[in-house]
Amino acid sequence: MTWLEGAEGSAPFDAALGLRPELRDLYAAFYGKLWDEELLPASLLELCRLRVAQLHDCEAELAVRHAESGVRDAQVEALADWAGSDLFSEQEQAALTLAEKMPWQHHDLTDEEYANLNAHFGESGVVALTIGVALFDANCRLRLALGTEPAPVEAPMPASSEGPIY
Amino acid sequence: MSTKPRVSSAIPGEEASFGTALAHQPGLAGAFGMLYGTFWSKGALDHRTKEVTRMRNARVTDCGY
């Protein structure tokens, strides 16, 4: 249970961040830019977001689903064992390798894994993906530390610089 | 952990670093800079508290950078 009382009517996470409005708006702008500018496929980001949330056992992050991301239900069901599934493309597997290690094994990421990421996404894509996965990791840590309640929501997409944070 | 940069500098003539790597994505880098800069320059916490927690976080995550 959260120990913060945020703005009424907002999603719990957004309400908690809203206690510092200027930081909340800048955080939304940062997080939203990752999705708004289509730097990477939304489905790829969504898979990484959900896998990081699984690794954190973060119910509040897992309660959010982005309906327009293009991720299939079968992929979500197989996500905990993505390495043993044939439902994920080579590009998705490369990205999920990063998502798998970022929360608790970031020191174990290898140069070979980064070379594989580079082959799939190029340097600018690798930078966007690394920032994205780090933000998903940060979101879980923020939600868990602040104790924000899970609030099931089917948001079209997760955030924009002008919309709510789910 | 790698001891060499995995991403090159996006700024000609400058060595690879956190800032020059982020420069591959100038929009994201700018948004991060606004957030991080505001965190440090404004707010309810004093600088000492922020710096102590930053340094402790770096040690816990074993981040020598």
HADDOCK unambig.tbl for C-alpha pairs under 7 A between the chains (distance, minus, plus):
assign (segid A and resid 23 and name CA) (segid B and resid 35 and name CA) 6.44 0.50 0.50
assign (segid A and resid 23 and name CA) (segid B and resid 39 and name CA) 6.98 0.50 0.50
assign (segid A and resid 26 and name CA) (segid B and resid 34 and name CA) 6.80 0.50 0.50
assign (segid A and resid 26 and name CA) (segid B and resid 35 and name CA) 5.22 0.50 0.50
assign (segid A and resid 27 and name CA) (segid B and resid 35 and name CA) 6.23 0.50 0.50
assign (segid A and resid 29 and name CA) (segid B and resid 31 and name CA) 6.57 0.50 0.50
assign (segid A and resid 30 and name CA) (segid B and resid 28 and name CA) 6.41 0.50 0.50
assign (segid A and resid 30 and name CA) (segid B and resid 31 and name CA) 4.90 0.50 0.50
assign (segid A and resid 30 and name CA) (segid B and resid 32 and name CA) 6.02 0.50 0.50
assign (segid A and resid 33 and name CA) (segid B and resid 28 and name CA) 6.63 0.50 0.50
assign (segid A and resid 34 and name CA) (segid B and resid 28 and name CA) 6.98 0.50 0.50
assign (segid A and resid 107 and name CA) (segid B and resid 1 and name CA) 4.71 0.50 0.50
assign (segid A and resid 108 and name CA) (segid B and resid 1 and name CA) 6.07 0.50 0.50
assign (segid A and resid 109 and name CA) (segid B and resid 1 and name CA) 6.64 0.50 0.50
assign (segid A and resid 110 and name CA) (segid B and resid 1 and name CA) 6.95 0.50 0.50
assign (segid A and resid 110 and name CA) (segid B and resid 2 and name CA) 6.89 0.50 0.50
assign (segid A and resid 111 and name CA) (segid B and resid 2 and name CA) 6.55 0.50 0.50
assign (segid A and resid 114 and name CA) (segid B and resid 6 and name CA) 6.90 0.50 0.50
assign (segid A and resid 123 and name CA) (segid B and resid 7 and name CA) 6.25 0.50 0.50
assign (segid A and resid 124 and name CA) (segid B and resid 24 and name CA) 4.96 0.50 0.50
assign (segid A and resid 124 and name CA) (segid B and resid 25 and name CA) 6.10 0.50 0.50
assign (segid A and resid 127 and name CA) (segid B and resid 22 and name CA) 6.42 0.50 0.50
assign (segid A and resid 127 and name CA) (segid B and resid 24 and name CA) 6.80 0.50 0.50
assign (segid A and resid 127 and name CA) (segid B and resid 25 and name CA) 6.89 0.50 0.50
assign (segid A and resid 128 and name CA) (segid B and resid 25 and name CA) 6.62 0.50 0.50
